[in-house]
Amino acid sequence: MVVTRFAPSPTGYLHIGGLRTALYSYLWAKRMGGKFLLRIEDTDLKRNSVEAAQAIEEAFAWCGLEYDGEIVYQSSRMEIYQEHIQKLLEMGKAYYCYMSKEELDALREDQAARKERPKYDGRYRDFTGTPPKGVAPVVRIKAPLEGEICFHDGVKGDMRFQAADILDDFIIARSDGSPTYNFVVAVDDALMGVNHVIRGDDHLSNTPKQIIIYQAFGFDLPKFFHVPMILNASGKKLSKRDGATDVMDYPKMGYLKEAILNFLVRLGWSHGDQEIFSMEEMIALFDPNTINASPSAFNAQKLDWLNAHYIKTLPCEVLVEQLKRFDLDLSGHPQKALLLDSLRERAKTLEELALGARTILEAPTSYDEKALNKFITPETMELLEAFCDRIAAGGLLVHEADFEAVAKELLEERGLGLGKLAQPIRISLVGSSVSPSVFQVIATLGKDEVIDRMKTFITFYKRS
């Protein structure tokens, strides 16, 4: 069974690159009928933030990425790490190192003078003497001194690291007894049954060290997939200005989770020329072995296009629920479907959709001066007043076609085109010459509200 995980550190917000990694891990586990686990790597007590951990959970809840079981917090597993450190010490695969800070600094100075890479020299690797007093030891693992550390990466192919060039006996427990990052990651992945590790390629250099830990315990190696980073349009590291912001900023800006997940899955993976993917399609098609080995570029215009697509196509009730986050509750409005359908085609974000809805639902408190100068004349105002009188006397008028028929009859009688009437109607109802179809707006507002707004505008014109 495939078991994947997402393991963020709660030292800041969950950014868009992290969410993509989580999505890839989630999709692969679901496709293979496996498990997707969430682990919070909070052993760095100085940098951890409770708020950051909560923000990660909030982002997962918003995106709908459901993890299996409970969240695992590394801070609650310290006894497990201590036990495994002790096992390595007892097996002779790790040892106490009593090297003082002064000794380490002196070693690094000598190595720098010889233009050598800074590296621990293994002086306590086989130490059998009396430990020096006053030095709290660290625990180092016995890393191979020669040969290669090899593994196949599902994205990057066969990877080889020369032990002598890159490895030394790295620390697995600090002098205060706390375990180090690479140690806890390897132990947790092994004990939790994680057998497919999908993560950013900034972790690639950690992999040889983690493999050494796996091998020291005799654990089976997982399959690794190191995903290239997301770059901006200029090919540089993504910044907040480019989109590397808190995931939870996206819903605040009016983006739908469907658009965000669809956008992210295509940043490094593809299925032919297909651009639009439902969650079901992503699960059915995603394969980490086909992730592109080259970095992807964050394209804000593409995200807007996807978001607009989902605004156009999602069920009305979904949009009604989402718009509540923008203090707009349409759940009780009898014409909510008509209102949203009239606005969907133009909106790129929920924020724009909410603004458009308010422009229609809230009676204007002023009128655009340019629109007045361009479209309002004594002739058009007389026409508007006649239209208002006719719908007032017209009995039951509810649908677009009902109001359109009244307008058509009036205009045919006078031999005029719709342009003479449409803009005065629009200005009287929303305060400007920009809106969806005037008959959609009229049907959305209802006969009584339309008459009130037209009369208010007519009064305004006569007084001005």
Buried (B, 14 or more C-beta within 10 A) or exposed (E): EBBBBBBBBBBBBBBBBBBBBBBBBBBBBBBBEBBBBBBBBBBBEEEBBEEBBEBBBBBBEBBEBEBBEEEBBBBEBBEBBBEBBEEBBEEEBBBBBBBEEEBBEEBBEEBEEEEEEEBBBBEBBEBEEEEEEEBEBBBBBBBEEEEEBEBEBBBBEEBEBEBEEBBBBBBBBEBEBBBBBBBBBBBBBBBBBBBBBBBBBEBBEBBBBBBBBBBBBEBEBBBBBBBBBBBBEEEEEBEEEBBBBBBBBBBEEBBBBBBBBBBBBBBBBBBEEEBEBEBEBBBEBBBBEEBEEEBBBBBEEBBBBBBBBBBEEBEBEBBBEBBEEBEBEBEEBEBBBBBBBBBBEBBBBBBBBBBBBEBBBEBBEEBBEEBBEEBBEEEBBEBBBEBBEBBBEEEEBEBBEBBBBBBEEBBEEEEBEBEBBBBBBBBBBBBBBBBBBBBBBBBBBEBEBBBEBBBEBBEBBEEE
